[in-house]
Amino acid sequence: MANGHKGAVLRQIQRIFSLGTVSGMSETQLLERFVAFKDKAAFEAIIARHGPMVWGVCRRVLTDPHTAEDAFQATFLVLLKKAGSLRDPGRLSPWLYGVALRVATRARSEDARRSTREQDVAKEEAVEPVVLDDLGCVRAVIDEELNRLPERYRWPMVLCHLEGKSYEEAAHQLCRTEGMVRGRLARGRERLRTGLTRRVLAPSAALITAALSGESATAAVPASLVTATIAVARIVTLGGAMTTTATLGPILKLAEGVLTTMLFSKLKLTGTLTAIGTVIVTTLPIAFAYDEKPKSHVDKPTQNTKLQAPSDRTVELVPKTNTVTQPIDVRVLHQQTGEPLTDVTLEVWINDQSKIEGKTDRAGHYSFELPQANPNSLWIKAKTDGFVPASMAWGLRQPGVFPVPKALKFMLEPGTSIGGTVQDSEGRPIEGATVFLLVPSKADKTQQQTSVWDYPVKTDDQGRWQCNLLPSELDDIWIRIQHPDYISDTRYGSTPKPTMVQLRDQTGVMVLKKGLPVTGQVFGYDGQPIAGANVAQGANRPGGHEPEVKTDAKGRFKFDQVAPGDLVLTVQAAGRAPDLKTVKVIPKMSPLEFRLEPGHVVRGRVVDPEGKPIAGVWIVAEEWRGHRSLSLETKSQADGSFQVFDAPADTILFQFVKAPAFRNLMNQPLAASEVGHVVKMIRPVTIRGSVVDSESGKPIEAFTLISGDDPKGKSTRWERNRPLRFRDGHYEVSLDWPYPVQGLLVEADGYLPAISHGFSIMGSNQVYDFKLTRGKVPTRAALAGVVRLPDGSPAADAEVGLATNSHGIYVRNGSFSPPPNQFPTVRTGIDGRFAFPPQTEAATILVLDDRGFAQVTEEQLLATDSLTLTPWGQVEGTLRIGNKAGAFEEVSLSPKAQSQSDDQRISYHYNVATDDSGHFLLTRVIPGAASISRTIKLSANSYGVGPWYPILIEANQTVQATIGGQGRPVAGRVISLAGTKTPFASMANRNTLLLQAPLIPMPEGLTREQRIEWYNAWIVTEEAEAYRAYQKQRSILHYPVKVEPDGTFRIEDVEPGTYELLLRFDLSHLRLTVMVPKIPSGRSDIPIELGEVKLIPWESGE
């Protein structure tokens, strides 16, 4: 007995250490731990995370605090019963919200039935909507309407508004992008407002936001209630004694009642009631007792119909607008053995809204039905433990024609590993960093591809991380890192990543740096602090991962780790106009202060070319004060009208979207006013037609269509990263690519390609038929070779890219810039060899590696199959701005080693941030002539560079460079035309100060022959040589001009000379001569003051 007891204790200790702590566990990990081991700590962690939200629901629905406590405990008892059957544990929050609302509503109904005071129900009468200003009145019914929303809207609202999660956290938990979460939140609030209005409530948008963001996320659960809930769970889990019935009776009854209704929901959803006839349910006692061992998983045949759904979640099915559907059969097989894979999860998204989910049966099959009501998109993902997740996607563009095959096959590959280490600047390991991984998608998404998108893994106490879901053949992967105690990546690639070899052998190191704190406070114009205001970093937020925080009860906010340099902060709050500031982040900076005025309303109406209203147009703030950081959007109503609440007083550039019926309308300037704007949208030009065999006239079964610029151009650029696939000899496309004239290229197996004439995007709809001729597309010679190091030895694992007219390459800081999937890349083998398949276009080969670079044309490669790497150079230096160090600024370098031909597009760019002393270091620089300059941020989407300073870089050498610190400032203030308000910040990239153009001193009155004779004699003189030198100097000494929103500007370090100040805006412009005299000391801090410079209108034809 003693030995047995000792063994049990040892097993218990071993189990505790193997499980680890619950701190930092995801929803999925907590549930899996609880289901498998009945772990008390996991259950307590779930209550701690979601208890405030559940308690908030119970309190709002139930007035009796004791009944609310019963409902709270019953909700978590339902979780005890259903935890093992949750199909998507990562979305536990919305599921618990729905259960809590069901339990509380049932408890309220039972209380009403027990009441001895019966009340008559008044007859419903039609009444006018009443605008509610009482937050409590809205909360009284808001849960009922919120629960009626489709889950794609309900889930983000529960996470963000009831649990207080950020957009980024919600996006991660829902496996969606941050932009999708923002959009669904806005649409969810609009639907909620509509539902409340139907119930004779008409709350404002600000009131809805306040009601949603109220007490739920912060509602403190009484400690005694948490303890009681855990105790009840313990009793029930162990098969509690009958003596507890009196105490637990109301709680168990509530839980049993909700479980009964959930069972009925499942039966209705799966159609089981029809199959089994009448089902009589008298009582469903809860069988909460568990075995001591985890349950084994037994494969069972799965009925894969589109009506099948788990009992604990709602699956929104595609509405049938047409009785004709196409069955799609999906089969999932093991890539290596060909054996069917059982229990693989299939996610099917139609139109990015309706989701169908199921698992494969023993034969690896899963079937669903695709409606023939012309859905716009279809996305299918297959995932299971131990295998690389995969996906396929289609854009369904033709009514009545299905480009999706009726039978699809996934060949899942067993996952392989990559990994590495995250350290700080001192080489210490960083624990708890989240490493996000993304495998770039292929151009043709209809083919199976790896579906690893923003996949998170955590570092351990040694800073190590590992992911086991990657394919064995992996050319590239994107990485970004986040940690609350360090500067986190806002974009993929912000932190330099290891090589693929280092990722495979898990020896690569990525370094995170410490940042600086930024604090502040948000007030109203009345001086009162504003709680719950959203403070967001970033000048260009869409698609990024910039941090954002909420202000506390005293309006305070804090960012702990911010990168030094320029920082854009945008503040928004319900009922208030937003504010935006650009600040310089420096050590020990003072707290910031924002004062928000009352919000304004942008009103308008959207109409078509005939003046008829357009409903359902998304109106989204695109740019404000030169930055893309404002989160405002709405949707037009049935009469085309729209209102954007909580807007600023000044102009916003909006985007209007109603695809595919209308072309996107970009950068529409609108401002708040009592008089509504009228916005006209135009329909896209549609090209449709047939694609047939030129001899037989029979339709081509399958073909690919690619758009490009004007086919009559010298070198047409076909957008092969955006192919469209069609079937049965018919196609229909809209011209939505921003070329004024576009062509279409059709390709099909066994046929020569065919090219259309050019179509104007401003023209009318057209029919264009293609007749394809049988034949084989001529290809060029296969490109292969060997890459060698300077000592002649082979360069193993070097990355080789191939650039053509259709696939350009952008090189940033000496590396291939994402997305590399848009051009062919391979890696050399251990012998340094590489090979590309035959191409249809002339190509340039580019090799980029830590050990050096090489660039050769196709002709050079065919002449000799050997490429030798040239070692990189380095540029080190200091940036000066006046008499100060250019701290936390950006430096750009442009090498002259650009592509040798217009047909092979290769462009190089280097940029680096300076430190607090203005010092910078550029590595992996291509040897040869180059120019270096300071970079000035003019707006969210534009930068200015200049003046350029020439330098010469040598291989294996470090070149020293000093930028700025000479000349003197030039300052002034721009005055708009009378009666106009010029958006200076949004058009700053069109303004410059450059040396005045010299004139060739040709005598007047000469004939054409005399002018030629004079010029040929003059061009070899010393005067002409001086002219050429001046022109070269003019190309160097040009300065970008940043005009602030108030019209002021200051141009630093302008060297002596005669300049022209050119300011160009939509309605007005300015050309002004500026003289900068020589300075004996070489520099001065005293600016040349131009004072107020007034814009003049453009003349006709300018």
PASE-572099 format. One record per residue (C-alpha): x, y, z. Coordinates in steps of 0.2 Angstrom, whole numbers, padded with zeros to 4 digits, always signed. Each point is the difference from the previous one (the first is absolute). Layout:
XYZ...
//
This chain:
+0000+0000+0000+0014+0012+0004+0009-0003-0016-0017+0002-0009-0003+0016+0009+0018+0006-0004-0002-0004-0019-0017+0009-0001+0009+0016+0008+0014-0001-0012-0012-0002-0015-0009+0015+0007+0016+0010+0001+0005-0005-0017-0017+0005-0007+0001+0017+0007+0017+0003-0007-0005-0007-0017-0015+0012-0001+0009+0016+0005-0009+0015+0006-0016+0008-0008+0008+0017-0001+0000+0006-0018-0009-0015-0006-0012+0003-0015-0019-0004+0000+0004-0016-0009+0013-0006+0012-0010+0004+0015-0015-0010-0006+0011-0015-0006+0008+0000+0017-0016+0000+0009-0009-0013-0011+0015-0012+0000+0004+0002+0019-0014+0008+0009+0013+0013+0005-0007+0012+0014+0013+0013-0005-0006+0000-0018-0018+0002+0005+0004+0014+0012+0010+0009-0014-0015-0001-0011-0011+0008+0013+0013+0013+0004+0000+0005-0019-0018-0001-0004-0009+0002+0016-0001+0019-0001-0009-0001-0017-0012-0014+0006-0003+0009+0016-0004+0016-0009-0013-0009-0011-0008-0008+0015-0001+0017+0009-0008+0009-0014-0014-0013-0004-0004-0004+0019-0004+0012+0013+0000-0012+0014+0019-0002+0005-0003-0018+0007-0008-0005-0016+0015+0008-0010+0012-0010+0011-0010-0017-0004+0001+0005-0019+0019+0003+0001+0003-0017+0008-0012-0009-0012+0010+0008-0015+0016-0008+0005-0009-0017+0004-0006+0000-0018+0019+0003-0005+0004-0015+0011-0012-0011-0010+0004+0007-0017+0019+0003+0001+0005-0016-0008-0011+0003-0015+0005+0018-0004+0006+0000-0019+0009+0017+0001+0007+0003+0018+0008+0015-0006-0017+0009-0001-0005-0004+0018-0005+0018+0004-0014+0001-0012-0006-0017+0004-0001+0004+0019-0009+0016-0004-0013-0009-0009-0002-0013+0014+0000+0013+0014-0014+0010-0010-0010-0016-0001+0002-0005+0018-0004+0018+0006-0016+0001-0011-0006-0017+0005+0002+0006+0019-0009+0016-0003-0015-0010-0008-0001-0012+0014+0000+0014+0013-0014+0008-0010-0010-0016+0000+0002-0002+0019-0005+0018+0003-0018+0001+0008-0003+0017-0008-0006-0004-0018+0001+0015-0011-0011+0002-0016+0010+0001-0016-0004+0016-0009-0005-0001-0018+0014+0006-0012-0002+0016-0008+0010+0009-0013+0010+0014+0008+0013+0012-0006+0018-0004+0004+0006+0008+0016+0018+0006+0001+0007-0007+0016+0013+0010+0010+0000-0012+0015+0014-0013-0001-0009-0012+0011-0015+0000-0012+0010-0005-0014+0009-0014+0010-0017-0007+0005-0003-0007-0017+0017+0001-0009+0005-0018+0005-0016-0007-0008+0004+0009-0017+0019-0004+0001-0004-0018+0002-0011+0001-0016+0015+0006-0011+0008-0013-0011+0016-0007+0008+0012+0009-0012-0006+0017+0008-0004-0007+0018+0017-0008+0003+0010+0016-0003-0012+0011+0010+0001-0012+0015+0019-0001+0000+0003+0019-0003-0015+0008+0009-0005-0012+0014+0018-0007+0004+0010+0015-0004+0012-0008-0012+0009+0010-0013-0003-0001-0019+0016-0010-0001-0004-0012+0014-0017-0003-0007+0007-0003-0018+0013-0013+0007-0014-0009+0010-0012-0001-0015+0014-0004-0013-0005+0016-0010+0010+0016-0005-0002+0015+0011-0008+0009-0015-0014-0013-0001-0003+0001+0019-0002+0019-0002-0012-0001-0014-0011-0013+0008+0000+0010+0016-0007+0015-0010-0012-0011-0009-0006-0008+0016-0003+0016+0009-0010+0006-0015-0011-0016+0000-0002+0002+0019-0006+0017-0002-0012-0006-0013-0006-0013+0011-0003+0012+0015-0009+0012-0011-0012-0014-0005-0003-0001+0019-0005+0018+0000+0017+0005+0007+0011+0012-0011+0016+0001+0009+0015+0010-0007+0015-0008-0006+0010+0007+0015-0013-0006+0012+0001-0018-0007+0019+0000+0001-0001+0006+0018-0013-0013+0004+0011-0014-0007+0016+0006+0007-0007+0003+0018+0001-0011+0015+0002-0018-0008+0018+0000-0002+0004+0008+0017-0015-0007+0010+0009-0008+0015-0007-0017+0005-0002-0001+0019+0014-0012+0007-0013-0010+0009-0010-0003-0016+0016-0006-0008+0004-0012+0015-0018-0006+0000+0001-0004-0019+0016-0010+0002-0008-0009+0014-0016-0005-0009+0011-0005-0015+0010-0011+0011-0016-0008+0008-0008-0003-0017+0016-0007-0008+0002-0012+0014-0018-0006-0001-0006+0011+0015-0010-0007+0014-0019+0001+0001+0002+0011+0015+0005+0014-0011-0016-0001-0010-0009+0014+0010+0015+0012-0002+0004-0005-0018-0018-0003-0006-0004+0017-0008+0018+0001-0008-0002-0018-0007-0017+0003-0007+0006+0015-0009+0014-0009-0008-0011-0015-0004-0012+0011-0009+0012+0009-0010+0009-0017-0005-0017-0006-0006-0003+0015-0011+0017-0002-0007-0004-0018-0004-0015+0005-0009+0010+0013-0010+0011-0014-0005-0014-0011-0005-0008+0014-0011+0016+0004-0008+0005-0017-0005-0018-0005-0005+0000-0014+0012-0018+0003+0006-0006-0004-0017+0010-0016+0000-0005-0007+0017-0018+0006+0001-0006+0006+0017+0013+0003+0013-0007+0002+0018+0012+0008+0012-0006+0000+0018+0016+0004+0009+0019+0000-0004+0010-0003+0016+0017+0006-0001+0013-0014-0001+0015+0010+0005+0011-0014+0007+0016-0003-0009+0011-0015-0001+0017+0002+0008+0009-0003-0016-0002+0011-0015-0012-0006-0013+0007-0009-0015-0005+0006-0017-0009-0013-0011-0002+0003-0019-0018+0000-0004-0008+0002-0017-0005+0018-0003-0016+0006-0009+0007+0014-0011-0015+0010-0005-0001+0018+0000-0014+0000+0013+0011-0009+0013+0006+0011+0014+0006-0002+0018-0013+0003+0013+0010+0014+0009+0003+0012-0014-0011+0008-0014+0006-0003-0018-0007+0013-0012-0005-0009-0015+0000+0008-0018-0018+0006-0004-0007-0009-0014-0006+0013-0013+0000-0013-0013-0005-0018+0002+0014-0006-0012+0016-0004+0010+0016-0008-0005+0006-0014+0012+0019+0002+0004+0009-0016+0006+0016+0002+0009+0012-0014+0003+0015+0002+0011+0015-0013-0002+0017-0002+0008+0013+0007-0012+0013-0013+0002-0011-0016+0002-0016+0005-0010-0010-0007+0015-0016+0010+0004+0001+0011+0016-0014-0001+0012-0007+0014+0011+0008+0014-0009-0008+0016+0003-0007+0009-0016-0004+0019+0001-0011+0006-0014-0002+0019-0002-0012+0007-0013+0000+0018-0004+0011+0002+0015-0015+0000+0011-0009-0017+0000+0010-0014+0008-0003-0019-0001+0011-0011+0010+0002-0019+0002+0012-0015+0001+0005-0013-0013-0007-0018+0002+0009-0016+0000+0003+0001-0019+0007+0018+0002-0016+0008-0008-0010+0015+0004-0014+0007-0010-0009+0017-0001-0011+0009-0012+0005+0016-0009-0015+0011-0004-0002+0005-0019-0005+0018+0005+0017+0006-0006+0010+0002+0017+0015+0011-0002+0013-0010+0008+0003-0018+0007+0014-0005+0013+0003-0017+0006+0013-0005+0014+0005-0017+0006+0009-0002+0016+0004-0014+0012+0014-0003+0013+0017-0005-0006-0003+0006-0018+0003+0016-0010-0017+0009-0001-0005+0004-0018-0013+0010-0009-0007+0004-0017-0010+0015-0006-0010+0006-0015-0008+0016-0006-0017-0005-0007-0003+0013-0013-0012-0008-0013-0019-0002+0003-0005-0018-0002+0018-0006-0003+0010-0009+0013+0019+0002-0002+0001-0011+0016+0003-0019-0004-0014-0011+0007+0014-0011+0007+0014+0007+0010+0015-0008+0007+0012+0005+0014+0016-0009+0002+0006+0004+0018+0018-0001+0004+0007-0004+0017+0007+0015+0008+0018+0004+0002+0009+0012+0012+0008+0017+0000+0005+0010+0015+0012+0012+0008+0004+0011+0015-0006+0017+0005+0013+0011+0009+0002+0018+0006+0014+0011-0005+0011-0007+0014-0002-0018-0006-0012-0005+0014-0014-0012-0005-0018+0008+0000-0013-0011+0007-0019+0002-0005+0003+0008-0016-0013-0004-0014+0007-0004-0016-0012+0001-0014+0003-0010-0016-0007+0003-0018+0003-0011-0015-0003+0011-0016-0014-0005-0011+0002-0006-0018-0007+0011-0014-0012-0014-0005-0010-0003+0016-0011-0013-0009+0015-0012+0002+0003-0007+0017+0012+0010+0011+0006+0001+0017-0012+0009+0012+0011+0007+0014-0005+0018+0002+0004+0010+0016+0003-0016+0009+0007+0003+0018+0013-0009+0010+0007+0004+0017+0018+0001+0005+0005-0010+0016+0011+0005+0014+0015-0002-0011-0007+0011-0013-0002-0015-0012-0015-0002-0011-0006-0014-0012-0014-0003-0013-0003-0018-0006-0013+0005-0014+0011+0005-0014+0002-0009-0017+0017-0009-0004+0002+0011-0015+0000+0018+0006+0008+0014-0010-0005+0014+0012-0010+0004+0015-0004+0017+0008+0003+0003+0019-0006+0014+0012+0003+0000+0019-0010+0008+0014+0004+0002+0018-0007+0012+0013+0017+0005+0007+0008+0003-0017-0003+0010-0016-0011-0012-0010-0001-0002-0019-0014+0010-0008+0003-0008-0017+0007-0017-0006+0019+0002-0002+0003+0014+0012+0012-0011+0010+0013-0008-0012-0003-0018-0001+0013-0015+0000+0004-0009-0017-0011-0015-0004+0015-0012+0004+0000+0008+0018-0018-0001+0002+0000-0019-0005+0015-0004+0012-0008+0012+0013+0016+0010+0003-0006+0017-0007-0002+0014+0013-0012+0015-0002+0003+0015+0011-0013+0011+0009+0005+0017+0006-0007+0010+0015-0010+0016-0004-0005+0016+0009-0016+0003+0010-0014+0012-0007-0013+0006+0012-0014+0012-0001-0018+0005+0005-0016+0003-0010-0012+0014+0005-0016+0008-0007+0000+0018-0004-0009+0002+0017+0016-0006+0008-0008-0016+0006+0010-0016-0003-0007-0012-0013+0000-0019+0005+0000-0013-0013+0008+0010-0014+0010-0010-0013+0018+0006-0002+0008-0008-0016+0018+0001-0006+0004+0000-0018-0001+0011-0016-0006-0014-0011-0010-0012+0010-0009-0011-0012+0008-0017-0002+0013+0004+0014+0001-0005+0019+0003+0017+0008-0005+0000+0019-0015+0009+0007-0006+0002+0017-0016+0007+0010+0001+0014+0012-0004-0004+0018-0013+0009+0011+0011+0015+0001+0003+0001-0018+0018-0006+0001+0009-0011-0012+0017-0008-0001+0011-0009-0013+0015-0008+0008+0011-0005-0015+0000+0013-0015+0013+0001-0013+0010+0017+0001-0004+0012-0014-0016+0007-0007-0016-0008+0007-0018+0004-0007-0014-0002+0014-0018+0001-0005-0013+0001+0014-0018-0004-0002-0015-0001+0012-0019-0002-0001-0009+0017-0003+0017+0009-0002+0009+0006-0015+0017-0009-0002+0017+0008+0002+0017-0004-0008+0018+0005+0005+0017-0004-0007+0013+0000+0014+0018-0004+0002+0003-0014+0012+0015+0004+0010+0007-0005+0018-0010+0008+0014-0012+0008-0011-0015+0010+0009-0017-0008+0000-0011+0004-0014-0017+0009+0001-0015-0002-0012-0016+0010+0001-0014-0006-0010-0014+0011-0006-0018-0006-0002-0002-0011-0016-0006+0005-0017-0011-0009-0013+0005-0002-0018-0016-0002-0010-0003-0004-0018-0009-0011-0012+0007-0012-0013-0007-0001-0017+0003-0009-0017+0003+0009-0016-0019+0002-0003-0002+0008+0017-0008-0015+0008+0004-0004+0018+0013-0014+0004-0003-0010+0016+0013-0011+0009+0015+0011-0005+0014-0001+0013+0007+0017+0004+0017-0002+0008+0012+0014+0006+0016-0002-0011+0011+0014+0005-0001+0015+0012+0013+0013+0003+0012-0010-0012-0001-0016+0010-0010-0016-0001-0004-0002+0018-0018+0005+0002-0013-0014+0004-0016+0007-0007-0012-0009-0011-0019-0002-0004-0012-0007-0013-0012+0009-0011-0019-0003+0003-0014-0005-0012-0001+0018-0006+0019+0001-0002+0002+0012+0015+0014-0003+0012+0006+0008+0016+0018-0001+0008-0001+0004+0018+0014+0006+0012+0009+0008-0015+0013+0015+0001-0005+0017-0007+0013-0001-0014+0001-0010-0016+0001-0018+0000+0005-0010-0016-0013-0014-0001-0001-0016-0010-0017-0006-0007-0002-0019-0004-0014-0009-0008+0009-0014-0009-0003-0007-0013-0015+0010-0005+0010+0017+0000+0018+0005-0001+0009+0004+0017+0000+0019+0002+0016+0005+0008+0006+0016+0010-0016+0009+0000+0002+0016+0010-0015+0002+0012-0002+0011+0015-0014+0002+0014-0014+0012-0005-0019+0002+0002-0001-0002-0019+0002-0017-0006+0013-0005-0014-0006-0009-0015+0013-0013-0006-0002-0008-0017+0007-0018-0003+0002-0007-0018-0002-0017-0005+0016-0010-0005+0004-0004-0018-0005-0018-0003+0008-0010-0014-0007-0017-0004+0000-0012-0014+0005-0018-0006+0016-0010-0001-0001-0013-0014+0011-0011-0011+0004+0010-0016-0003-0016-0011-0015-0009+0008-0008+0015+0008-0002-0011+0016+0001+0009+0017+0017-0002+0009-0004-0011+0016+0012+0009+0011+0011+0016-0002+0009+0014+0010-0003+0018-0003+0013+0013+0005-0002+0019+0000+0014+0012-0004+0003+0018-0006-0002+0006-0018+0005-0014-0012+0006+0013-0012+0013+0006+0012+0019-0004-0003+0000-0013+0014-0017-0006+0007+0000-0004+0018-0012-0015+0003-0005-0002+0018+0003-0019+0002-0002+0001+0019-0019+0003-0003-0005-0014-0012-0019-0003-0004-0005-0018-0004-0016-0004-0010-0008-0015-0008-0012-0005-0014+0006+0014-0012-0007+0015+0008+0007+0014+0010-0005+0017+0008+0011+0012+0009+0000+0018+0007+0014+0012-0004+0005+0004+0018+0019+0001-0002+0006+0018+0000+0007+0001-0018-0010+0012-0011+0001-0012-0014+0000-0019+0003+0003-0015-0010-0005-0018+0003+0011-0016-0003-0008-0017-0002+0010-0016+0003-0006-0018-0001+0009-0017-0001+0004-0005-0018-0003+0017-0007+0010+0016-0004-0004+0015+0011-0011+0013-0007+0000+0019+0004-0015+0012-0002+0001+0018-0005+0000+0013+0014-0016+0005+0009-0002+0017+0008-0006-0001+0019-0011+0015-0004-0008-0008-0015-0016-0011-0002-0003-0018+0003+0006-0011-0015+0000-0017-0007+0016-0007-0005+0002-0018-0007+0017-0010+0000+0004-0013-0013+0015-0010+0006+0011-0010-0012+0007-0016+0004+0019+0000+0003+0014+0000+0013+0005+0016+0008+0018+0003-0005+0012+0000+0015+0018+0006+0002+0014-0010+0006+0000-0007+0018+0010+0010+0012+0012-0009+0011+0017+0003+0008+0010-0001+0015+0003+0014+0013+0018+0001+0007+0008+0009+0014+0015+0012-0004+0012-0014+0004-0008-0011-0013-0009-0012+0012-0019-0003-0003-0012+0011+0009-0013-0012+0008-0017+0006+0005+0001+0017-0009-0017+0008-0005-0001+0003-0019-0014+0010-0008-0005+0002-0018-0007+0017-0006-0010+0002-0016-0012+0013-0007-0014-0009+0008+0009-0004+0017+0010+0015+0006+0011-0001+0016+0001+0013+0013+0016-0001+0011-0001+0008+0017+0016+0002+0011+0008-0014-0010-0013-0013+0001-0015-0005-0011-0015+0010+0007-0016-0009+0003-0010-0006-0009+0012-0011-0008-0013-0012-0007-0003+0013-0014+0016-0005-0008+0009-0017-0002+0013-0004+0013+0010-0015+0004+0014-0005+0012+0017-0007-0005+0004-0018+0005+0015-0005+0009+0010+0001-0016-0006+0018-0003-0010-0005-0015-0017+0007-0004-0013-0002-0015-0015+0009-0006-0013-0007-0012+0000+0007-0018-0007+0018+0000-0010+0008-0014+0008+0017+0004+0018+0007+0001+0006-0001+0017+0013+0006+0013+0007-0011+0013+0003+0008+0018+0009-0009+0014-0001+0008+0018+0009-0008+0014+0009+0004+0016+0016-0003-0009-0003+0011-0014-0010+0003-0016+0000-0003-0019-0011+0007-0014+0002-0007-0018-0011+0001-0015-0007-0015-0009+0013+0001-0014+0014+0001+0013-0006-0015+0009-0002-0010-0016+0018+0005-0005+0007-0007+0017-0010-0010+0012+0010+0007+0015-0004+0015+0011+0012+0007+0013-0006+0009+0015+0007+0018+0002+0002+0004+0019-0011+0014+0007+0005+0017+0005-0005+0010+0015-0004+0019+0003+0002+0008+0017-0004+0018+0004-0009+0014+0009-0015+0010-0004+0000+0018+0005-0015+0012+0000+0007+0017+0002+0011+0000+0015-0009-0015+0008+0002-0018-0002-0013-0008-0011-0007-0012+0013-0012-0013-0004-0002+0005-0018+0001-0010-0016+0014-0001-0013-0002-0007-0017+0013-0006-0013-0003-0003-0018+0013-0011-0009+0003+0003-0019+0000-0019-0003-0018+0000-0007-0007-0012-0013+0009+0001-0017-0016-0002-0010-0017+0006+0001-0006-0017-0002+0007-0007+0016-0006+0010+0014+0012+0001+0015+0001+0014+0012+0011+0003+0015-0004+0010+0016+0009+0002+0017-0007+0009+0015+0006+0000+0018-0005+0010+0016+0013+0010+0009+0002-0002+0019-0001+0014+0013+0017+0007-0006-0005+0000-0018+0012-0014-0004-0005-0013-0013+0007-0016-0008-0005-0008-0016+0005-0018-0004-0002-0011-0015+0003+0014-0012+0004-0003-0018+0017+0006-0005+0001+0014-0012-0006+0018-0002-0015+0005+0011-0009+0015+0007-0005+0003+0018-0013+0012+0008-0010+0004+0015-0018-0007-0002-0015+0012+0005-0017-0007+0004-0012+0012-0009-0016-0010+0004-0006-0017+0004+0003-0006-0017+0014+0010-0007+0018+0004+0004+0012+0013-0007+0019-0002-0003+0013+0013-0004+0012+0007-0002+0010-0015-0006+0018-0002+0004+0011-0011-0012+0011-0014+0008+0010-0014-0006-0002-0017+0009+0014-0013-0001-0002-0019+0003+0005-0005+0018+0003+0018+0004-0010+0012+0012-0002+0017-0008-0002+0015+0012-0014+0013-0004-0007+0016+0008-0017+0007-0006-0006+0017+0004+0007+0013+0012+0004+0013-0014-0009+0015-0006-0015+0008+0008-0019-0002+0003-0013+0008-0012-0017+0003+0009-0017+0007-0004-0019-0002+0000-0011-0005-0015-0017+0010-0001-0014-0009-0009-0011+0008-0014-0014+0011+0007-0015-0010+0004+0009-0017-0001+0009-0012+0013+0015-0009-0008+0004-0017+0007+0018+0004+0002+0005-0016+0009-0008-0012-0012+0009+0007-0015+0017+0004+0007+0009-0012-0012-0002+0012-0014+0010+0015+0008+0018+0002-0002+0014+0013+0000+0013-0002-0014+0014+0009-0008-0006+0012-0013+0002-0007-0018+0013+0008-0010-0003+0006-0018+0011-0005-0015+0007+0017-0006-0006-0002-0018-0001+0016-0010-0017+0005-0006-0006+0001-0019+0010-0015-0006-0007-0012-0013-0002-0018+0004+0017-0004-0009+0008+0014+0009-0006-0006+0017+0007-0017-0004+0017+0007-0005+0001+0011+0015-0005-0014+0012+0013-0012-0007+0014+0013+0002-0006+0005+0018-0002-0017+0007+0019-0003+0000+0004+0017+0009+0005+0002+0018-0017+0010+0002-0009-0016-0005+0010-0010+0012-0005+0011+0014-0018-0001-0005+0001-0019+0001+0007+0001+0017-0013+0012+0006-0014-0012-0007+0008-0014+0010+0001+0010+0015-0019+0005-0003-0005-0018+0000+0009-0002+0017-0006+0016+0009-0019-0002+0001-0009+0000+0016-0017-0007+0004-0012+0012+0008-0011-0006+0014-0015+0013+0002-0008-0003+0017-0019+0001+0002+0001+0018+0005+0010+0005-0015+0017+0002+0008+0015-0008-0007+0019+0000+0004+0013-0007-0011+0016-0005+0009+0019+0001-0006-0003+0009-0017+0017+0003-0008+0004+0017-0009-0008+0003-0017-0014+0007-0009-0016-0012+0002-0017-0001-0006-0014-0004+0013-0013-0011-0009-0016-0003+0010-0014-0009-0010-0018-0004+0006-0016-0005-0009-0007+0018-0002+0015+0011+0003+0019+0001-0001+0015+0011+0003+0017+0003-0009+0012+0011+0010+0018+0004-0002+0011-0002+0016+0017+0006+0002+0012-0009+0013+0016+0010+0002+0017-0007+0004+0004-0002+0019+0018+0003+0005-0001-0014+0014-0009-0012-0012-0016+0000+0010-0013+0011+0010-0015-0004+0011-0008+0017-0005-0013-0004-0013-0004+0009-0015-0018+0006+0003-0011+0000-0015-0015+0006+0011-0018-0004-0007+0000-0006-0018-0016+0000-0009-0006-0014-0012-0007+0005-0017-0013-0009-0010+0006-0011-0014-0002+0007-0018-0010-0009-0012+0011-0014-0008+0013+0000+0013
//
